[in-house]
């Protein structure tokens, strides 16, 4: 921005174009680093006076960086710091800008620091299948220092849903199945529609009802026996039987 100001005061047109192109490229990079349009606009208001702003390195582990100087960054530490961390792709439905977080560090095991997410990266890391988040966290007494590694705790919204263990779902490639117990050793393969993954559970949108008993392990054995029964039926030309 300072370069644009100096270029506009000079007699030549080419330096003006180069300086303006640099400003636009910087805006793009800031967006890719996860900054919102509002935050970029705030930086533009301050111009180059905001010399304490340190942009994050390309890491997925949660760590700290000082925020802009007006928020208390700098050598002495201040009222707030920025915390960078990573969330997995399947966790995205539970995380949004404004979500509250808690931060702990091994250095101060009895201390808990509060904050909120103010940006999510627009690009997914294809290797880790994760997205980086940035949160603005209170830093009373300047205890949190740039470069520290931290533990970040996020809590999503709560609602009552039907969920089944991950191992209870058989993925065929074209559909998802669960085996419902029908009694006397018989099982019915049921096509289901899954929602989001929450820890060790799948949310079930369609196909099952609350209270139905399902197989939570051994699905491979049941499916293998069903295929064997079907093959034998095809060889003998017998009637249809349910797998047992």
N, C-alpha and C positions, 0 to 999 in steps of 0.2 A: 504493500500500500504506500509505503514511503517512497518506493521507486516510482510509482505512478505519479505521485505528487511532484517529484523532482523532474520527471520526464515531461510533464505537462507545462512546466515552467521554462523548458528549453525550446529552442527554435526548430528541432528536428522531429519528424513524424515517426520514423522507424523505432526509436527508443520508446516512444509512447505505446506502440503496438506490442513490443516485446514485454514491457512491464505489465500491460493489461493482460496479456496471455499468461504470464506467470501468476497473476492474481487468480485468474479463472482456474488454472491447473491446481493451485493451492486449495481452492474451494472444493474441487473434485476429490483431492486427496483427503481432506478433512471429512468429507462425507463417507469415504471408504473406511476411514478410521473410526466411524461410528458417531460422529458429531451431528447433531440436528441442525436444521436451518436456523432455528432461533439462537443456538449457541454460536454458530458461525457469524450471525449478524451481530451478536454481542462482541465477538472478537473484532469485527470490522469497526465497531464504534470506538474501541480502544486503540485501533491502529497498531502500530509497532510498539506502543508503550508497554504492552503485555509481554515483557521479556522473560517472565518466569514460567511461561507455559512450556511444558515438556510433553511431547507426543509419545504415545506408548510404543515399545518395540513390538515386533510381530511374535508374540508368545500367547499360548492359551492358558497357562497357569495363572490363577488369581494373584495379582500383585498390585502395588500402589504406585501412583504418580501424583505429583502436586497439581492441584487445579490452577486455573488462572489466578494471577496475583490478587485480584479483587476479592477472591474467595478465601484468601489466607494462605496461599502457597508460598514457596520461597524457602530460604535456608532455615528459618526459625520454625518451620511447620506452622500450621494454622488451624482455623476452626473446621476446615473440611479437607478431605483428600478424595481422589478418584481411585476406585477399586476396579480392576479389570479381571474378569473371570470368563469361564466357558461353560455353556450349557449344551447338552446333547439335543440332537434334532427332535427326538420324541418328546422332549420337555418343553418345546416351544409353546404349545397351547396353554401352558400354565404360567408363562412368564410374559410380562409386557412392561412397557415404560410406565413407571409409577409404582411398580411392585416393591414392597418393602423387603429389606434384607437385614440380616444380622451378621456381623463380622467378628471373628475371634482370631487372636494371634498367640502362638506358643509363648512369646515373651511375656505377655500379661494374661495368664490363664483365667484370672478372675474378672477380667474386664470384657465388656461386650459393647460393640460400637454399632450404632443404628444408621441406616441410610435408605436410599431408594434408587432404583434403576432409572437412569435418564437417557440411555441409548442402547440399541442393539445393532450389531454390525449388519449391513444389508446383504453380506455374502457368507455363504456356508462354507466351512473348511471341508473339502471333499475327502481329506485323509482321516480326520478325526470325527467327521459328521457332527460338528459342533459349531456353535455361533458364539462370538465373544460379546459380552455385555460390559457396560460401564456403569458404575453407580457412584453417587455422591454421598460420602459417608462422613458423619460427624467425627471430629478428631479433638476432643477436649484435652487440653494440656499439651497438644502436639505429640502424643505418644506414638502415633502411627507415622512411620518414616518411609519416604520413597524407596522402593526396592524391596520392601518386606513381602514375604509370602504369607497369605492369610487363608483362613477357612471361611467360606461364604455360605450362609444358610438362607434359603428361600422357601417361602411357604405360599403355595397356590391357593386359589379359592376352593371351598369345600361344597360338595353336593352329593346327594345319594344317587349311586349308580349301581348297575349290575356289573360285576367284574368277576373274572375267572383267572386262575393261575396261567402263567405263560405255557407251562407244559401240557395244559388241557387242550390246547389248540393244535390241530394238525393242518399244516399248510401244504396244499396239494399243488400249488403253482397257479391254479385257476380259481380256487376258492378256499375258504377256511372252514374246517369242520370241528365239531365237538361231538363226543359220543355220550348219549343220554342213556342212563340205566333204566331199563323197562321192567326189571324184576326177573327173578328166576334165571339169572345169568345171561339175559339177552340185552343187547345194546343197540340203540338206533343212531346211525350217523346223521347229524343235523348240520345243515349249512348255516353259518352264522355270519353276521356283519360286525366287524370290529371297529371300535373307536380308537382312542389314544391309549398308549401304554403308560401305566402308572406304576413304577417300581417293578415288582414281580407279577403284575396283573395286567390283563387286557380288559378294557371297558367293552362291554357287549352292547351293540346298538339294536340288533335284531337277531331272532332265531332261538333265543332261550327265554324262559320265564323264571322269575324268582322262585326258589324252592326246588327246582328240578335238580336231580342228582346227576352228576356227570363224572366221567373218568378223568382223573387228574394226572395219571401216569399209566404207562403201558399202552398208549395209543398205537404205537408202532406194531405191537403184537396183535392187537385187535384188528388193525387194518390189514396186516399180513395174512391173518386167518381168513378175513373176509375175501381177500383176493384169491386165496387158495380154494375156498369154497366155491367162488364164482368159476374158477378154472375147472374144478371137478364137475360142476354142473354142466359146463359147456362140453366136456368130454363124454358125459353119460347121458346128456339130454334130459336130465331130471328137472323137476319143478323147482321153484324158487324157495330158498330157505334163508332165514335170518342167521347171521353169524352169532355164535354163542361163545 
